Amino acid sequence: MEHARPRLSRRRILQGTALAVVPYALLPERPTGAHVPGPDYALAEWQPANAANYTVANRPTSHPVDQVIIHVTQATYPNSVFVFKNPKKQVSAHYVVRSADGHTSQCVREADIAWHAGDWDHNLRSIGIEHEGWVDEPFYFTDVMYETSARLTAAICARYGIPKDRAHIIGHYEVPGTDHTDPGPHWDWTRYIRLVNAV
Ligand SMILES: [Zn+2]
């Protein structure tokens, strides 16, 4: 599978060697559904999950995408990215956003089905974004994390025509049958939805 052994593309070479001098804005976003190694979101670092931790698909052709699911990691940012690379963990998300500076990694292509919602129907239809922090430690929810995540969600909504509202941008706790509480009571939904719509 391409995802297991991505070829070294010009884009990866650029990202690997010349990131400091190539403005992110000059790196184009990839067309939806194209199975090419690298992130769908130009601002994200490509940190691929192990291929055992997600399902290869061809969304939105194979399955429509109409939700963004917001998570909190309950782990550090590096540990979360590391967990997704461990084939024994059987878990992944499309993106992980770091608390301190909003740095974002993409771990699963949007065309593929990440295993984040704990519910197959919701995995099929959604993009999952993890945010570094703990549900009961609100100081992890920094201004820069809200802002960078909101820009990411806005880009996803634009790509798939997803309405930028709470019916389509939901918390993990809102997935039927889940016992997860993230992003928890300290996540400021009003602010987040306002930021997504302000992009
Ligand atoms: Zn979650």
Residues whose N, C-alpha, C, O or C-beta is under 5 A from the ligand:
A	BS01	ZN	H71 V72 H116 H172 H180 D182
